[in-house]
Amino acid sequence: MTKVDVTYALSGPMDEALMDKIDRAHGIYGLLAVRLSPALDALRVEYDASRLDPDDVDHALRTAGLAVRRQEE
Protein backbone atom coordinates (compact mmCIF):
# COMPACT_ATOMS: atom_id res chain seq x y z
CA MET A 1 0.00 0.00 0.00
CA THR A 2 1.30 3.44 -0.95
CA LYS A 3 -0.30 6.23 1.08
CA VAL A 4 -0.58 9.65 -0.52
CA ASP A 5 -1.85 12.81 1.16
CA VAL A 6 -3.32 15.63 -0.93
CA THR A 7 -5.13 18.88 -0.14
CA TYR A 8 -8.38 20.02 -1.77
CA ALA A 9 -9.74 23.55 -1.49
CA LEU A 10 -13.45 23.81 -0.73
CA SER A 11 -15.46 25.89 -3.17
CA GLY A 12 -17.95 27.15 -0.59
CA PRO A 13 -18.46 27.72 3.12
CA MET A 14 -18.74 24.90 5.63
CA ASP A 15 -22.29 23.86 6.51
CA GLU A 16 -24.16 20.78 7.73
CA ALA A 17 -24.79 19.45 4.21
CA LEU A 18 -21.07 19.62 3.45
CA MET A 19 -20.27 17.76 6.66
CA ASP A 20 -22.67 14.99 5.60
CA LYS A 21 -20.91 14.73 2.22
CA ILE A 22 -17.51 14.53 3.90
CA ASP A 23 -18.85 11.78 6.16
CA ARG A 24 -20.04 9.82 3.09
CA ALA A 25 -16.61 10.20 1.46
CA HIS A 26 -15.09 8.11 4.27
CA GLY A 27 -16.71 5.03 2.76
CA ILE A 28 -15.24 5.43 -0.72
CA TYR A 29 -13.01 2.55 -1.77
CA GLY A 30 -9.33 3.51 -1.63
CA LEU A 31 -9.78 6.64 0.49
CA LEU A 32 -8.09 6.12 3.85
CA ALA A 33 -8.91 9.43 5.54
CA VAL A 34 -10.76 12.66 4.78
CA ARG A 35 -10.02 15.46 7.25
CA LEU A 36 -11.22 19.04 7.39
CA SER A 37 -8.48 21.66 7.78
CA PRO A 38 -8.44 23.73 10.99
CA ALA A 39 -9.40 26.83 8.97
CA LEU A 40 -12.47 24.94 7.59
CA ASP A 41 -11.51 25.86 4.02
CA ALA A 42 -9.85 22.69 2.76
CA LEU A 43 -9.85 18.90 2.97
CA ARG A 44 -6.80 16.71 3.52
CA VAL A 45 -7.39 13.40 1.77
CA GLU A 46 -5.20 10.36 2.34
CA TYR A 47 -5.60 7.61 -0.24
CA ASP A 48 -4.05 4.34 -1.35
CA ALA A 49 -2.12 5.12 -4.55
CA SER A 50 -1.90 1.41 -5.39
CA ARG A 51 -5.70 1.47 -5.86
CA LEU A 52 -6.45 5.03 -7.03
CA ASP A 53 -4.71 7.71 -9.05
CA PRO A 54 -5.23 11.46 -8.44
CA ASP A 55 -7.93 11.70 -11.12
CA ASP A 56 -9.83 8.80 -9.50
CA VAL A 57 -9.74 10.65 -6.16
CA ASP A 58 -11.00 13.85 -7.81
CA HIS A 59 -13.86 11.93 -9.42
CA ALA A 60 -14.75 10.07 -6.20
CA LEU A 61 -14.96 13.29 -4.20
CA ARG A 62 -17.11 14.99 -6.83
CA THR A 63 -19.35 11.94 -7.04
CA ALA A 64 -19.82 12.23 -3.26
CA GLY A 65 -21.09 15.76 -3.90
CA LEU A 66 -17.99 17.63 -2.74
CA ALA A 67 -17.21 20.71 -4.83
CA VAL A 68 -13.43 20.74 -4.38
CA ARG A 69 -10.32 21.66 -6.33
CA ARG A 70 -7.02 19.85 -5.88
CA GLN A 71 -4.26 22.15 -4.67
CA GLU A 72 -0.78 21.74 -6.10
CA GLU A 73 1.85 21.44 -3.40
N, C-alpha and C positions, 0 to 999 in steps of 0.2 A: 504494500500500500504506500502510495506517495501522497502525502498531505500537502495541500497548497492553500494558502490564505490570501484572499483578495478582498478589496474594499469596493463597495458600491455606494454611490451617492443616491440619496432619496430624492425624488422629484417633487415631493410635497411635504407638508407638515405631518408630524406624528399625530395619529388619532386611534381610536379603538378599532376601527376597521383595518387599519394598517397593522396593528398588533395581531389581529386574527390571521391576517395573511402571512405574517412572519411565523406565527405558530404553525400554520399549515406547511410552510416551507421546510420545517424540521423533519417531515416525513418523506421528503423527496429522496429517491434512491441516489446514493453517491454523495449527498451533502452530509457532512459530519457535524457542522455547527453553523448556526446563523445567529449572530449577536448584534445588538443595536449599539452604536457608538455612544459614549457618554454625552456627547452634544446632541444626540437624537436626530442627527442629520445624515447618518450613513449606516450601512450594514457591513459587518465583517463576516465573510463567508469562508468556512473551511470545507474543502471538498477533497475527495479521493481522485487524484489525477490519473490513476490507473483505470478508472471507470468513466470519468467525464473529462471533456476538454473545456476550455473557457467558454466557447460558444454554447456548449450544452448547459453550462451553469446559467449563462445569460437567459437562455430559452426556458429553463426550468423555473427560474425566479419570475419571469414574465408570465408564464403559464399559471403560476400561483397567484397572479394578480398584483405583483410588486412592480411598480413603475420605478426602475432603478437604472443607473448608468455606471458601468464599470469604470473605476478610476485607475489610471496608469500610475504605477509607483516607480 
